[in-house]
Amino acid sequence: MRTTLNIEDDILATVKELARKERISTGKILSRLAREALTSKNFRQDGEPRKTVAGFRPFPPRGEVISNEQIDTIRDEEGL
């Protein structure tokens, strides 16, 4: 289904990066992420995690997306 959406720049950049890495369309990535978010039971309504994922307890949402580019920059600055 086609539709027009206004997507914030940071979200679009992150989705495009994921699509490039997974070699699938941005639409498929957005659909998958929306489906996961709408059916997620990892966080309670107060933002606290419900369970561990792969042995780790997820951080509560902070309202921003962190890109791989930002992580790489931090790694470079820290010498990791």
MARVOPA-714048 format. One record per residue: residue number from 1; x, y, z of N, C-alpha, C, CB in turn. Coordinates in Angstrom, 1 decimal. Each point is the difference from the previous one (the first is absolute). Glycine has a CB too. Example, Ala and Ser with C-alpha at 12.3 -4.5 7.8 and 13.67 -1.06 7.14 Angstrom:
! residues 2
<baba resi="1" n_c1="13.2" n_c2="-5.7" n_c3="7.8" ca_c1="-0.9" ca_c2="1.2" ca_c3="0.0" c_c1="0.9" c_c2="1.2" c_c3="0.0" cb_c1="-1.9" cb_c2="-1.2" cb_c3="1.2"/>
<baba resi="2" n_c1="1.5" n_c2="2.3" n_c3="-1.9" ca_c1="0.9" ca_c2="1.1" ca_c3="0.0" c_c1="-0.8" c_c2="1.1" c_c3="0.8" cb_c1="1.2" cb_c2="-0.6" cb_c3="-2.2"/>
***
This chain:
! residues 80
<baba resi="1" n_c1="0.8" n_c2="-1.2" n_c3="0.0" ca_c1="-0.8" ca_c2="1.2" ca_c3="0.0" c_c1="0.9" c_c2="1.2" c_c3="0.0" cb_c1="-1.9" cb_c2="-1.2" cb_c3="1.2"/>
<baba resi="2" n_c1="1.5" n_c2="2.2" n_c3="-2.0" ca_c1="0.8" ca_c2="1.2" ca_c3="-0.1" c_c1="-0.7" c_c2="1.1" c_c3="0.8" cb_c1="0.9" cb_c2="-0.6" cb_c3="-2.2"/>
<baba resi="3" n_c1="-0.1" n_c2="1.4" n_c3="2.9" ca_c1="-0.5" ca_c2="1.2" ca_c3="0.8" c_c1="1.1" c_c2="1.0" c_c3="0.1" cb_c1="-1.6" cb_c2="-1.4" cb_c3="1.3"/>
<baba resi="4" n_c1="1.3" n_c2="2.6" n_c3="-0.9" ca_c1="1.0" ca_c2="1.0" ca_c3="0.2" c_c1="0.1" c_c2="0.3" c_c3="1.5" cb_c1="-0.4" cb_c2="1.0" cb_c3="-2.3"/>
<baba resi="5" n_c1="1.6" n_c2="-1.0" n_c3="2.8" ca_c1="0.2" ca_c2="0.3" ca_c3="1.4" c_c1="1.1" c_c2="1.0" c_c3="0.2" cb_c1="-0.7" cb_c2="-2.3" cb_c3="0.6"/>
<baba resi="6" n_c1="0.6" n_c2="3.2" n_c3="0.4" ca_c1="1.1" ca_c2="0.9" ca_c3="0.4" c_c1="0.8" c_c2="-0.7" c_c3="1.1" cb_c1="-1.4" cb_c2="2.1" cb_c3="-0.7"/>
<baba resi="7" n_c1="2.6" n_c2="-2.4" n_c3="0.3" ca_c1="0.9" ca_c2="-0.8" ca_c3="1.0" c_c1="1.2" c_c2="1.0" c_c3="0.3" cb_c1="-0.7" cb_c2="-2.3" cb_c3="-0.9"/>
<baba resi="8" n_c1="1.0" n_c2="2.4" n_c3="2.2" ca_c1="1.0" ca_c2="0.8" ca_c3="0.4" c_c1="1.4" c_c2="-0.5" c_c3="-0.5" cb_c1="-1.3" cb_c2="0.6" cb_c3="2.1"/>
<baba resi="9" n_c1="2.2" n_c2="0.4" n_c3="-2.4" ca_c1="1.2" ca_c2="-0.3" ca_c3="-0.7" c_c1="0.9" c_c2="-1.1" c_c3="0.7" cb_c1="-0.1" cb_c2="2.4" cb_c3="-0.8"/>
<baba resi="10" n_c1="0.2" n_c2="-2.3" n_c3="2.1" ca_c1="0.8" ca_c2="-1.0" ca_c3="0.7" c_c1="-0.6" c_c2="-1.4" c_c3="-0.1" cb_c1="0.7" cb_c2="1.7" cb_c3="1.6"/>
<baba resi="11" n_c1="-2.0" n_c2="-1.8" n_c3="-1.6" ca_c1="-0.6" ca_c2="-1.4" ca_c3="-0.1" c_c1="0.2" c_c2="-0.5" c_c3="-1.5" cb_c1="-1.7" cb_c2="0.6" cb_c3="1.8"/>
<baba resi="12" n_c1="1.5" n_c2="0.3" n_c3="-2.7" ca_c1="0.2" ca_c2="-0.4" ca_c3="-1.4" c_c1="1.4" c_c2="-0.5" c_c3="-0.3" cb_c1="-1.8" cb_c2="1.6" cb_c3="-0.7"/>
<baba resi="13" n_c1="2.8" n_c2="-0.8" n_c3="1.2" ca_c1="1.4" ca_c2="-0.4" ca_c3="-0.2" c_c1="0.3" c_c2="-1.3" c_c3="0.6" cb_c1="0.6" cb_c2="2.4" cb_c3="0.0"/>
<baba resi="14" n_c1="-1.2" n_c2="-2.7" n_c3="1.2" ca_c1="0.3" ca_c2="-1.3" ca_c3="0.7" c_c1="-0.7" c_c2="-1.1" c_c3="-0.8" cb_c1="0.1" cb_c2="1.2" cb_c3="2.2"/>
<baba resi="15" n_c1="-1.3" n_c2="-1.0" n_c3="-2.7" ca_c1="-0.7" ca_c2="-1.0" ca_c3="-0.7" c_c1="0.7" c_c2="-0.3" c_c3="-1.3" cb_c1="-2.2" cb_c2="0.7" cb_c3="1.0"/>
<baba resi="16" n_c1="2.7" n_c2="0.3" n_c3="-1.7" ca_c1="0.7" ca_c2="-0.2" ca_c3="-1.3" c_c1="1.3" c_c2="-0.8" c_c3="0.3" cb_c1="-1.0" cb_c2="2.2" cb_c3="-0.9"/>
<baba resi="17" n_c1="1.6" n_c2="-1.9" n_c3="2.0" ca_c1="1.3" ca_c2="-0.7" ca_c3="0.3" c_c1="-0.3" c_c2="-1.5" c_c3="0.3" cb_c1="1.0" cb_c2="2.1" cb_c3="1.0"/>
<baba resi="18" n_c1="-2.1" n_c2="-2.4" n_c3="-0.3" ca_c1="-0.4" ca_c2="-1.4" ca_c3="0.2" c_c1="-0.4" c_c2="-0.7" c_c3="-1.3" cb_c1="-0.8" cb_c2="0.7" cb_c3="2.3"/>
<baba resi="19" n_c1="0.1" n_c2="0.0" n_c3="-3.1" ca_c1="-0.4" ca_c2="-0.5" ca_c3="-1.3" c_c1="1.2" c_c2="-0.4" c_c3="-0.9" cb_c1="-2.2" cb_c2="1.3" cb_c3="0.2"/>
<baba resi="20" n_c1="3.1" n_c2="-0.4" n_c3="-0.2" ca_c1="1.2" ca_c2="-0.2" ca_c3="-0.8" c_c1="0.8" c_c2="-1.2" c_c3="0.6" cb_c1="0.2" cb_c2="2.4" cb_c3="-0.5"/>
<baba resi="21" n_c1="-0.1" n_c2="-2.5" n_c3="1.8" ca_c1="0.8" ca_c2="-1.2" ca_c3="0.6" c_c1="-0.7" c_c2="-1.3" c_c3="-0.3" cb_c1="0.9" cb_c2="1.6" cb_c3="1.7"/>
<baba resi="22" n_c1="-2.3" n_c2="-1.6" n_c3="-1.6" ca_c1="-0.7" ca_c2="-1.2" ca_c3="-0.1" c_c1="-0.4" c_c2="-0.3" c_c3="-1.5" cb_c1="-0.9" cb_c2="0.4" cb_c3="2.3"/>
<baba resi="23" n_c1="1.2" n_c2="0.6" n_c3="-3.2" ca_c1="-0.4" ca_c2="-0.1" ca_c3="-1.4" c_c1="-1.4" c_c2="-0.3" c_c3="-0.2" cb_c1="2.3" cb_c2="-0.8" cb_c3="-0.4"/>
<baba resi="24" n_c1="-3.2" n_c2="1.6" n_c3="1.1" ca_c1="-1.4" ca_c2="0.0" ca_c3="-0.3" c_c1="-0.5" c_c2="1.4" c_c3="0.0" cb_c1="-0.3" cb_c2="-2.3" cb_c3="1.1"/>
<baba resi="25" n_c1="-0.9" n_c2="2.5" n_c3="-1.5" ca_c1="-0.6" ca_c2="1.4" ca_c3="-0.1" c_c1="-0.2" c_c2="0.7" c_c3="1.3" cb_c1="-1.1" cb_c2="-0.7" cb_c3="-2.1"/>
<baba resi="26" n_c1="1.1" n_c2="2.0" n_c3="2.0" ca_c1="-0.3" ca_c2="0.8" ca_c3="1.3" c_c1="-1.4" c_c2="-0.3" c_c3="0.4" cb_c1="1.6" cb_c2="1.8" cb_c3="-0.7"/>
<baba resi="27" n_c1="-2.5" n_c2="-2.0" n_c3="-0.2" ca_c1="-1.4" ca_c2="-0.3" ca_c3="0.4" c_c1="-0.1" c_c2="-1.3" c_c3="0.8" cb_c1="-0.7" cb_c2="1.2" cb_c3="-2.1"/>
<baba resi="28" n_c1="1.5" n_c2="-2.2" n_c3="1.7" ca_c1="0.0" ca_c2="-1.3" ca_c3="0.8" c_c1="0.6" c_c2="0.2" c_c3="1.4" cb_c1="0.2" cb_c2="-1.2" cb_c3="-2.2"/>
<baba resi="29" n_c1="0.8" n_c2="2.0" n_c3="2.2" ca_c1="0.6" ca_c2="0.3" ca_c3="1.4" c_c1="-1.0" c_c2="0.8" c_c3="0.8" cb_c1="2.3" cb_c2="0.0" cb_c3="-1.0"/>
<baba resi="30" n_c1="-2.9" n_c2="1.0" n_c3="0.5" ca_c1="-1.0" ca_c2="0.8" ca_c3="0.8" c_c1="-1.1" c_c2="-0.9" c_c3="0.4" cb_c1="0.6" cb_c2="2.1" cb_c3="-1.2"/>
<baba resi="31" n_c1="-1.1" n_c2="-2.9" n_c3="0.3" ca_c1="-1.1" ca_c2="-0.9" ca_c3="0.4" c_c1="0.4" c_c2="-1.0" c_c3="1.1" cb_c1="-0.9" cb_c2="0.2" cb_c3="-2.3"/>
<baba resi="32" n_c1="2.0" n_c2="-0.7" n_c3="2.2" ca_c1="0.5" ca_c2="-1.0" ca_c3="1.0" c_c1="0.2" c_c2="0.7" c_c3="1.4" cb_c1="1.2" cb_c2="-1.3" cb_c3="-1.8"/>
<baba resi="33" n_c1="-0.6" n_c2="2.5" n_c3="1.8" ca_c1="0.2" ca_c2="0.8" ca_c3="1.2" c_c1="-1.3" c_c2="0.4" c_c3="0.6" cb_c1="2.2" cb_c2="0.8" cb_c3="-0.8"/>
<baba resi="34" n_c1="-3.1" n_c2="-0.3" n_c3="0.0" ca_c1="-1.4" ca_c2="0.4" ca_c3="0.5" c_c1="-0.7" c_c2="-1.2" c_c3="0.6" cb_c1="-0.1" cb_c2="1.8" cb_c3="-1.7"/>
<baba resi="35" n_c1="0.2" n_c2="-3.0" n_c3="1.0" ca_c1="-0.7" ca_c2="-1.2" ca_c3="0.5" c_c1="0.6" c_c2="-0.4" c_c3="1.4" cb_c1="-0.4" cb_c2="-0.7" cb_c3="-2.4"/>
<baba resi="36" n_c1="1.8" n_c2="0.7" n_c3="2.5" ca_c1="0.6" ca_c2="-0.3" ca_c3="1.2" c_c1="-0.3" c_c2="0.9" c_c3="1.2" cb_c1="1.9" cb_c2="-0.9" cb_c3="-1.4"/>
<baba resi="37" n_c1="-2.0" n_c2="2.2" n_c3="1.1" ca_c1="-0.3" ca_c2="1.0" ca_c3="1.0" c_c1="-1.4" c_c2="-0.1" c_c3="0.4" cb_c1="1.6" cb_c2="1.5" cb_c3="-1.0"/>
<baba resi="38" n_c1="-2.5" n_c2="-1.8" n_c3="0.1" ca_c1="-1.4" ca_c2="-0.1" ca_c3="0.4" c_c1="-0.4" c_c2="-1.3" c_c3="0.7" cb_c1="-0.5" cb_c2="1.4" cb_c3="-2.0"/>
<baba resi="39" n_c1="1.3" n_c2="-2.4" n_c3="1.9" ca_c1="-0.2" ca_c2="-1.3" ca_c3="0.6" c_c1="0.9" c_c2="-0.2" c_c3="1.2" cb_c1="-0.9" cb_c2="-0.9" cb_c3="-2.2"/>
<baba resi="40" n_c1="1.9" n_c2="1.8" n_c3="2.4" ca_c1="1.0" ca_c2="-0.2" ca_c3="1.0" c_c1="-0.6" c_c2="-0.1" c_c3="1.4" cb_c1="1.6" cb_c2="1.1" cb_c3="-1.4"/>
<baba resi="41" n_c1="-1.1" n_c2="-2.1" n_c3="2.2" ca_c1="-0.4" ca_c2="-0.1" ca_c3="1.3" c_c1="1.3" c_c2="0.1" c_c3="0.9" cb_c1="-2.0" cb_c2="-1.4" cb_c3="-0.6"/>
<baba resi="42" n_c1="3.1" n_c2="1.9" n_c3="0.1" ca_c1="1.2" ca_c2="0.1" ca_c3="0.7" c_c1="0.0" c_c2="1.1" c_c3="1.1" cb_c1="1.2" cb_c2="-0.8" cb_c3="-2.0"/>
<baba resi="43" n_c1="-2.1" n_c2="1.8" n_c3="1.8" ca_c1="0.0" ca_c2="1.1" ca_c3="1.0" c_c1="-1.4" c_c2="0.2" c_c3="0.5" cb_c1="1.8" cb_c2="1.1" cb_c3="-1.2"/>
<baba resi="44" n_c1="-1.9" n_c2="-0.8" n_c3="2.5" ca_c1="-1.3" ca_c2="0.3" ca_c3="0.6" c_c1="-0.3" c_c2="1.4" c_c3="-0.3" cb_c1="0.4" cb_c2="-1.6" cb_c3="1.9"/>
<baba resi="45" n_c1="-1.6" n_c2="2.0" n_c3="-1.6" ca_c1="-0.5" ca_c2="1.4" ca_c3="-0.4" c_c1="0.8" c_c2="1.1" c_c3="0.7" cb_c1="-2.2" cb_c2="-0.9" cb_c3="-0.3"/>
<baba resi="46" n_c1="2.9" n_c2="0.5" n_c3="1.5" ca_c1="0.8" ca_c2="1.0" ca_c3="0.7" c_c1="1.4" c_c2="0.1" c_c3="-0.6" cb_c1="-1.3" cb_c2="-0.4" cb_c3="2.1"/>
<baba resi="47" n_c1="1.6" n_c2="-0.4" n_c3="-3.2" ca_c1="1.3" ca_c2="0.1" ca_c3="-0.6" c_c1="1.0" c_c2="-1.0" c_c3="0.5" cb_c1="-0.5" cb_c2="2.3" cb_c3="-0.4"/>
<baba resi="48" n_c1="0.2" n_c2="-3.0" n_c3="1.5" ca_c1="0.9" ca_c2="-1.0" ca_c3="0.6" c_c1="0.0" c_c2="-1.3" c_c3="-0.8" cb_c1="-0.3" cb_c2="1.1" cb_c3="2.2"/>
<baba resi="49" n_c1="1.5" n_c2="-1.7" n_c3="-2.4" ca_c1="0.0" ca_c2="-1.3" ca_c3="-0.8" c_c1="-0.7" c_c2="-1.1" c_c3="0.8" cb_c1="2.1" cb_c2="0.7" cb_c3="-1.0"/>
<baba resi="50" n_c1="-2.8" n_c2="-1.5" n_c3="0.2" ca_c1="-0.7" ca_c2="-1.2" ca_c3="0.6" c_c1="0.9" c_c2="-1.2" c_c3="0.1" cb_c1="-2.1" cb_c2="0.9" cb_c3="-1.0"/>
<baba resi="51" n_c1="3.0" n_c2="-1.1" n_c3="0.1" ca_c1="0.8" ca_c2="-1.2" ca_c3="0.0" c_c1="1.3" c_c2="0.2" c_c3="-0.6" cb_c1="-2.1" cb_c2="-1.4" cb_c3="-0.1"/>
<baba resi="52" n_c1="3.0" n_c2="0.4" n_c3="0.1" ca_c1="1.3" ca_c2="0.1" ca_c3="-0.6" c_c1="-0.2" c_c2="-0.5" c_c3="-1.4" cb_c1="1.2" cb_c2="-0.3" cb_c3="2.2"/>
<baba resi="53" n_c1="-0.3" n_c2="0.8" n_c3="-3.1" ca_c1="0.1" ca_c2="-0.4" ca_c3="-1.4" c_c1="1.4" c_c2="-0.4" c_c3="-0.2" cb_c1="-1.8" cb_c2="1.6" cb_c3="-0.8"/>
<baba resi="54" n_c1="1.9" n_c2="-2.9" n_c3="0.4" ca_c1="1.4" ca_c2="-0.6" ca_c3="-0.3" c_c1="0.9" c_c2="0.2" c_c3="1.3" cb_c1="-0.3" cb_c2="0.4" cb_c3="-2.5"/>
<baba resi="55" n_c1="-0.3" n_c2="-0.5" n_c3="3.6" ca_c1="0.8" ca_c2="0.1" ca_c3="1.3" c_c1="0.2" c_c2="1.4" c_c3="0.5" cb_c1="1.1" cb_c2="-2.0" cb_c3="-0.7"/>
<baba resi="56" n_c1="-1.6" n_c2="3.0" n_c3="-0.1" ca_c1="0.2" ca_c2="1.4" ca_c3="0.4" c_c1="-1.4" c_c2="0.7" c_c3="0.3" cb_c1="2.1" cb_c2="0.1" cb_c3="-1.4"/>
<baba resi="57" n_c1="-2.1" n_c2="0.7" n_c3="2.4" ca_c1="-1.2" ca_c2="0.8" ca_c3="0.2" c_c1="0.0" c_c2="1.3" c_c3="-0.8" cb_c1="-0.1" cb_c2="-1.0" cb_c3="2.4"/>
<baba resi="58" n_c1="-0.9" n_c2="1.2" n_c3="-3.3" ca_c1="0.1" ca_c2="1.2" ca_c3="-0.9" c_c1="-0.1" c_c2="1.3" c_c3="0.8" cb_c1="-1.1" cb_c2="-1.4" cb_c3="-1.8"/>
<baba resi="59" n_c1="1.7" n_c2="2.4" n_c3="1.3" ca_c1="-0.2" ca_c2="1.3" ca_c3="0.6" c_c1="-1.4" c_c2="0.5" c_c3="-0.3" cb_c1="2.5" cb_c2="0.5" cb_c3="-0.2"/>
<baba resi="60" n_c1="-3.0" n_c2="0.3" n_c3="1.1" ca_c1="-1.3" ca_c2="0.6" ca_c3="-0.4" c_c1="0.1" c_c2="1.0" c_c3="-1.1" cb_c1="-0.8" cb_c2="-0.2" cb_c3="2.4"/>
<baba resi="61" n_c1="-0.2" n_c2="0.4" n_c3="-3.2" ca_c1="0.0" ca_c2="0.9" ca_c3="-1.1" c_c1="0.4" c_c2="1.5" c_c3="0.4" cb_c1="-1.7" cb_c2="-1.5" cb_c3="-1.2"/>
<baba resi="62" n_c1="2.5" n_c2="2.2" n_c3="0.4" ca_c1="0.4" ca_c2="1.3" ca_c3="0.4" c_c1="-0.6" c_c2="1.0" c_c3="-1.0" cb_c1="2.1" cb_c2="-0.9" cb_c3="1.1"/>
<baba resi="63" n_c1="-2.8" n_c2="0.5" n_c3="-2.1" ca_c1="-0.6" ca_c2="0.9" ca_c3="-0.9" c_c1="0.9" c_c2="0.5" c_c3="-1.2" cb_c1="-1.4" cb_c2="0.7" cb_c3="1.9"/>
<baba resi="64" n_c1="2.5" n_c2="-1.4" n_c3="-2.1" ca_c1="0.9" ca_c2="0.4" ca_c3="-1.1" c_c1="0.6" c_c2="-1.3" c_c3="-0.5" cb_c1="0.5" cb_c2="2.3" cb_c3="1.0"/>
<baba resi="65" n_c1="-0.1" n_c2="-2.2" n_c3="-2.3" ca_c1="0.6" ca_c2="-1.1" ca_c3="-0.7" c_c1="1.5" c_c2="0.3" c_c3="0.0" cb_c1="-2.1" cb_c2="-0.5" cb_c3="-1.4"/>
<baba resi="66" n_c1="2.9" n_c2="-0.6" n_c3="1.7" ca_c1="1.5" ca_c2="0.2" ca_c3="-0.1" c_c1="0.4" c_c2="-0.8" c_c3="-1.2" cb_c1="0.3" cb_c2="0.2" cb_c3="2.5"/>
<baba resi="67" n_c1="0.4" n_c2="0.4" n_c3="-3.4" ca_c1="0.4" ca_c2="-0.6" ca_c3="-1.3" c_c1="1.4" c_c2="-0.7" c_c3="0.2" cb_c1="-1.3" cb_c2="1.7" cb_c3="-1.3"/>
<baba resi="68" n_c1="1.6" n_c2="-2.6" n_c3="0.4" ca_c1="1.3" ca_c2="-0.7" ca_c3="0.0" c_c1="1.1" c_c2="1.0" c_c3="-0.2" cb_c1="-1.1" cb_c2="-2.1" cb_c3="-0.9"/>
<baba resi="69" n_c1="0.8" n_c2="3.1" n_c3="0.2" ca_c1="1.1" ca_c2="1.1" ca_c3="-0.2" c_c1="0.3" c_c2="0.7" c_c3="1.3" cb_c1="-0.8" cb_c2="0.3" cb_c3="-2.4"/>
<baba resi="70" n_c1="-0.2" n_c2="-0.1" n_c3="3.2" ca_c1="0.3" ca_c2="0.6" ca_c3="1.3" c_c1="0.8" c_c2="-0.9" c_c3="0.9" cb_c1="-2.1" cb_c2="1.3" cb_c3="-0.2"/>
<baba resi="71" n_c1="1.7" n_c2="-2.6" n_c3="0.2" ca_c1="0.8" ca_c2="-1.0" ca_c3="0.8" c_c1="1.4" c_c2="-0.1" c_c3="-0.5" cb_c1="-2.1" cb_c2="-1.3" cb_c3="0.3"/>
<baba resi="72" n_c1="2.3" n_c2="1.3" n_c3="-1.6" ca_c1="1.4" ca_c2="0.0" ca_c3="-0.6" c_c1="0.8" c_c2="1.2" c_c3="0.4" cb_c1="-0.9" cb_c2="-1.3" cb_c3="-1.9"/>
<baba resi="73" n_c1="0.3" n_c2="2.5" n_c3="2.0" ca_c1="0.6" ca_c2="1.2" ca_c3="0.4" c_c1="0.5" c_c2="-0.1" c_c3="1.4" cb_c1="-1.4" cb_c2="1.3" cb_c3="-1.6"/>
<baba resi="74" n_c1="0.5" n_c2="-1.8" n_c3="2.5" ca_c1="0.4" ca_c2="-0.2" ca_c3="1.4" c_c1="1.1" c_c2="-1.0" c_c3="0.1" cb_c1="-2.4" cb_c2="0.5" cb_c3="0.7"/>
<baba resi="75" n_c1="2.4" n_c2="-1.6" n_c3="-1.4" ca_c1="1.0" ca_c2="-1.0" ca_c3="0.0" c_c1="1.4" c_c2="0.6" c_c3="-0.4" cb_c1="-1.7" cb_c2="-1.8" cb_c3="-0.5"/>
<baba resi="76" n_c1="1.6" n_c2="2.6" n_c3="-0.6" ca_c1="1.3" ca_c2="0.7" ca_c3="-0.4" c_c1="0.5" c_c2="0.9" c_c3="1.1" cb_c1="-0.8" cb_c2="-0.1" cb_c3="-2.4"/>
<baba resi="77" n_c1="-0.1" n_c2="0.9" n_c3="3.0" ca_c1="0.4" ca_c2="0.9" ca_c3="1.0" c_c1="0.6" c_c2="-0.7" c_c3="1.2" cb_c1="-1.7" cb_c2="1.6" cb_c3="-0.7"/>
<baba resi="78" n_c1="1.1" n_c2="-2.7" n_c3="1.1" ca_c1="0.5" ca_c2="-0.8" ca_c3="1.1" c_c1="1.2" c_c2="-1.0" c_c3="-0.3" cb_c1="-2.4" cb_c2="0.2" cb_c3="0.9"/>
<baba resi="79" n_c1="2.7" n_c2="-0.3" n_c3="-2.2" ca_c1="1.0" ca_c2="-0.9" ca_c3="-0.4" c_c1="-0.3" c_c2="-1.4" c_c3="0.1" cb_c1="1.6" cb_c2="1.7" cb_c3="0.7"/>
<baba resi="80" n_c1="-2.9" n_c2="-2.1" n_c3="-0.9" ca_c1="-0.4" ca_c2="-1.4" ca_c3="0.1" c_c1="0.0" c_c2="-0.6" c_c3="-1.3" cb_c1="-1.4" cb_c2="0.6" cb_c3="2.0"/>
***
